[in-house]
Amino acid sequence: MNSFVDPIQQEVDRLYKSHYGKMVATLLKSFQDSSLDMVEDLVQDAFAAALTAWRRDGIPSNAAGWIYTVCKNNGLNKIKKDKRTRTLALHDDGPVAGPAFKEPMPGEKPVLGDQSLTLLFACAHPDLSPKVQVVITLKYVANLKVEAIAKALGMGIDGVDKLLLRARKKIKEEKIFLKEPDPAQLTNRLPIVHKIIYLIFNEGYKPSTGASILQEDLCEEALLVTKALLDSKVGDGVTSALYALMLFNAARFKARSGSGGELLDLEEQDRSLWNQSLISLGCDYLRLSMGKDVSTYHCEAAIAYLHCTANDFPSTNWTLIASLYGRLLEMTPNPFVELNYAIALYYSGQKIRALDMLNALLQHPFLHQYYLLNATLGKLYLLEGNAVKAREFFEKTLRQPLLPPEKDFIRRMLGSIKEG
């Protein structure tokens, strides 16, 4: 097996991951009459040129500046070739030109101080749909390629391309990447930014479909962006609560699968594998988040805290968790929260009420075909000793769309009935 690692490819990939979106945004400001498509082509071509040139000449001391200069020069050449006559808002500061690659001048006080955050707030434009917001954040802030976005979100490459095509048109028309956010926009868009980060983390936290490294990268990206938001002082108590929630969930990442790759539920997980440093950090940020306003992220973080700090599954404070889910249900009434509320009620001892709630949810037009509801009913009936009902719901779950790890988990549960 060839274990050769190409240091040039590694450096180009690293720079792509850290600078792609910043370069696109910088060039858009420099060439304001150019389309987003053209600018992205310039950046892609410059990264390709870096691979060839650096293998011949070595990696330059200012690699990011080198790539940006190639982008800028190629852009100027293209414009001259196209015989454009408009005055360009371009300032030639040498190889390191562009706000993405220089430290702020003394006395400069940018609103965010981090161009990645500026892009994040641009991606949170209220005229964009939540799905578009997530996809363009993954492309221009997390700097993921289309193939990686498609795999991470369970979409086809064509679907991502079409969505980006529509998004680019909107970005161009609204000049979304050209406008620096003012304080009012930051305040108004902060809840949207929270939701984008939350959705990205949750996409990464889904059971693995063979892309576990990529999924873990999504969770890490969500954590890094949230920490930058907090460090910028733009984040608030809700941001701290969201950060705590993600830290608690990330702490359990390594324990969610067994040695054979099988999916393990919370009751089966080896708690010695939980990352205590992340749990401790989550506790710190949960404390920092406390204030007069209580958000849904506060409730979810508190629930995750109770799970992470319990010695084992039976000793978990299910009564308090049920109370928190009840509060969450009041804040955001929806059947998915109600499902979790019913589970917490069951483990808190209110078994009849919980099963009544879960069976009532079967009347919901979507949830009756939702695998988690049917799998939950299967497990709870198994715990109640009703093998007939348990088998019925597990078999129903297997007829629904499932990821391979989820399907294996249900088969394992079904097998436990046959053996019992």
N, C-alpha and C positions, 0 to 999 in steps of 0.2 A: 504493500500500500504506500503510495507517494505521500509523504508527510511534509513536503516542501511548502513553506509559507513565503509568499511573495511580499516583501516589505513595501514595495512601491504600491501594489494593489491595496495593502492594508492602510497605508497613509492616505491614499485617494478615497477609500471607503470611509475612513475616519473624518476626513474633511467634508465629504458629502453629507455625512450624518450631522455634522455640527454647523455647516455653513450654507447648505443649498438654499434654504428659504431666505436667509439673510441676503445672499447674493442676488436672488430674484428680486427681492424688495428694493435693494440698492440700485440695481440697473433700471428698474421701472421708474425710479425717481430721476435717474440720469437721462433716460431716453423716454420722456413722457409721452411722445407720440407713437411709441411702439406698442405692439400687442403683447399680451402676457405669453402667448405661444412663442413669439419670436424671442423674447427674453429667456424663456425656459430653454429654447434650443441653443441659445448662446452659452448658457451655463452648462448644459449637457455636453456640448462640443468642447468646452474648455476643460472639463474633467477628463474627457477622452484624450485630449491633447496632452494633458499632464501625464497620463500613463506612458505615452510614447516618449515624450521629451525627458521625463525624469529617469526612465530606464536607460536613456542614452547619456544624460548629463548629471544625474543625481538629483536628489530632492533639494530645492533651494531653501535658503535660511528662512524666508518668509513665504511659505508654500501657499497660504491662503491669499496673500497679496499677489502672488504670481498668477493664480487662477483668475482672480478678479481682473487683473490687467489684461489677460488674454480675452476675457469676456468683453471688457470695455473697448479694446482695440478692434476686435471682430465686429462689435456693434457699430463702431465708427466706419469701418470699411464697408459694411453692408449698407449703411445709410448713404455713404458716398456713391456706392454702386447703384443704388436706387434713385440717385439724383434728388434726394430730398433737400429742400431749401429752408425749412423752418429752423429757427434758432433753437439749439438744444441746451437744456439746463444741465450742462456737463462741466465739471470742474476737474482739471487734471492735477491731482496731487501726487503724482508719481505712482510707483508700484503698489503703495498701500492705500490708495485712494478709496473713498467711500466710507460712510458712517459705520458700516458693519465691521470694519477691521481696524479701527483706531480707538484709543481711549478718549473720553470726553476732555475737551480743553478746560483749563482752569476757569472756574466760574460757571461752566455749563451745568445746567440742572435739567436734564431730560425728565419728562413726566414719569417714564418707567425705568429708564436707565439700562434697559436690556431689550435689544431689537427683537429677540424671540418673543418677549412678552408683548411688544408692540404688534407683532404679527398675530399673536394669539387673540388680542382684543379686536384686531381687524377681522379675523376669522369668526368672531362672535357677532358680526354685523346682524342686526335684528331682521333684515330682509332675507336672510339666508335660512333655509330649512335646517332643522337639527342634524339631519343626516349629512347635508352638504357641509355644515360647520365642522362636523367630526372628520369628514374625509379631507377637507382642505387643511385642517389643523394637522392631521397626520402627514400630509404632503409637505406643507410649508413650515411647520413648527417642529414636528418630529422628524421631518426630512426622510420619510419612507418612500420607496419607489412604488409605482402602481401595483406591481406584482405582490409586494409585501402588504400593501393596504388591502388588496382583494383577499389575500389569504387570512389576514387578521380579522377582517369583518365578515368573512364567509360569503363574499361577493365574487362574481365573475370579473375578469379583467376588463371585458367590454363594458360591463355595468359601471365600473369605476371610471373608465375613460369617458363614457357618456355623461356621467355626473360631473366630472371635472370640466368637460367641454361647456356645459351649461353654466358652471360656476365661474369659469374664466370670462365668459361674456358679461356676467353680472359684476365681476371684479373690475373689468375694464370700464363698463358703463358708469359704475358708482365711484370709480377711482378708490376702491376700498383699501388697497395697499399703499396708497399715496398720502392718505390723511393721517396726520399724527393725532392720536386720541387726546381730547381735552379732558379735564377732571370730571366734567359732567358725564361724558361718554363712558369713562372708566367706571363711575358709580352705577350707571344704568346697565352697563354690559357685564358687570361682575357676576350677577346671578347666571347669565348665559355662559360665561367662562367656567363657572363652577359646574354647570351641567355638562359642558363639553368634556371637561376633565373626568368627571364621574363616569360618563359613557365610555370614554377611552379606557379607563381603568377596568370597568366591568367587561369590556370586550376582551381585554387581556386576561381577565380572571376566569373566563369560561373554561370548562374542561378542555384539555388538550385534544387537538385533532391531528397531532403529528407536527404541529408548529409551536411547540411549547416554549422554545427559546424566543421566538418572535413574540409570543403572547406575554412572556415575562418582560420583554423589552417594552411592551406597551404599558404595563403596570409601572415599570421604572420611569418611563417618560412622563406619565401622569404625576408621579411623585416629584420628579425633578422640576416640572413646570410649576407645581403647587408651592414647592419650597421657594422657587424664585419669586413667585407672586407674594409670598409672605415676607421675603427679604426686601422686596421693593417697597414695603409699607402700604401697598395698594390693597393687599389682602386684609380681611377683617376676621372677626370671630367665627363667621361661617366658614371662611377659608381654612382656619385652624381646625375646625370640626371635621371638614372634609379630609384634610391631611391626616388627622388622627384615625379616621375611619379606614383610609387606604393603608395606613401603616399597620393597623390591627389585622386587616385582611392579608396584606403581603406577608406578615409574620407566619401565616399558616400555609404559605404557598407550597413549601417542600414536603409537607405532610399529607397533601391531598391525594397522593398516589402511593400505592404499595410497591413492593420490590419488583413485582411483575408488571408494573404500569397500570394496575387496576385502580379505578376510581374509588376513593374511600369517603364515606360521609363523616360528619363531625364526630359521631360516636365512636367510629373505628380508628380515628387518627391517633398516631403516636405523638403525644403532646411534648415529649422531650425534643422533638424535631422543630417545634415552634421557635421562631427567632425571638429570644427574650429581649435583645437590644431594641428591635423594632417595636415590641410591645411596650417597653419602658418609654421609648420616644413618643409613642402614641398616647400614653398616659399623660406625658408632659403637655402635649399639644391639646389634649382634651381639656385639661385644666385651664390652659391659656384661652380656650374658646369660650369659656363661661362668661355670660353677660346677661343683659336684659332680654335679648332676642334669642329664641330657641328655634332652630331650623330643623328640617327633616334630617340633615346631616348630623346634627347633634344627637337626635334620637337613634339613628343608625350607628353612630360611633359609640354611644353608650351601650347599645346592645352588643356590638362587637367587643367592647371592653369587658363586659360580663362574661362572654364566652372565653376570651383570652386569659382572663385571670382566675377562672374556675380551675380547681384541682383536677376535676374529671367531669365527665358528662352528667352523671346523676346529681352531683353536688352543685351544678350550675343553678344560679338564682332564676329559675324559670318564672316565678311569680312576678319578679320585677321586669323580666324581659317581656312577659305578656302585657304588663302595664305600659311599657314603652311602645310596644306595637299598637296598643290601644290608642295611645297619644298620637302615634304616627298615622293611624287610620283616620283620626279626627282631622289631622292636618292635610292629608292627601287621600281622600276616600277612593280606594280602588281595590279590585278583587285580589291582586297579587299581594298587597299588604295584608289583606284579610286572610289569605292562605297562611302566611307566616304567623299571623296572630293566632290562628286556630292551632297551629303546631305547638306554639308556646303554651297555649292553654292546656293542651293535652298533657305536655310534660310537667305542667304545674299542678296537675291532678284533676283538672276539670275535663275529664275524658268524654263524658256524654255530650256536653256543650260543644266541645271541639269537633267531634264526629258529626254532630248535627250541622255545624257551620260548614264543614267540608262537603258534606252531601248536598247541602243547599247550593254550594258553589258549582255543583255539577249541572245546575240549571242555567248557568251563565253561557251565553252563545259561543264564547271563545274557550272558556276554561274547561268545559266538559271534554275538550280534545287537547287540553294542556297536559303534557306528560308529567310535570311535577305534581299536579293535583292528583292524578291517578296513581302515580308512584307513592305519594304520601299516604293515600288511603290504603294502598296495598300494604305498606309497612305497618301502619297503625293497626289494621285488622290482623296482621300477622302477630303483632304484640298482644292483641286481645285474644289470640288463640282461635280466630275465625279463619281457618285455612281456605275455605271455599271462597269467601269474599276476597281474601288476600290474593289468591290465584287469579280471580276474575279481574282485579284491577292491575295486577302485574302484566297479565296477558294483553289487556287493553293498552297498557303503556307501550308494550313492544310493537303494537301496530301503528304507533305514532312516530313522526320524524324524530330521530335521536342521533346524537353523535356516537361514534363507536364506543368511547369509554362509558357513556350513559347506558347504552344497550347492554354492554357486558355487565354493568352493575345490576341492572334489572334482572338479567338472566341468573346472576349469582343469587339474588334474593329469591327468585322463583325456584331455583335449585334447592334452597334451604327448606322450602315447604315440602318438596318431594322427599327429602332426606328425613324430615321431621315426622 
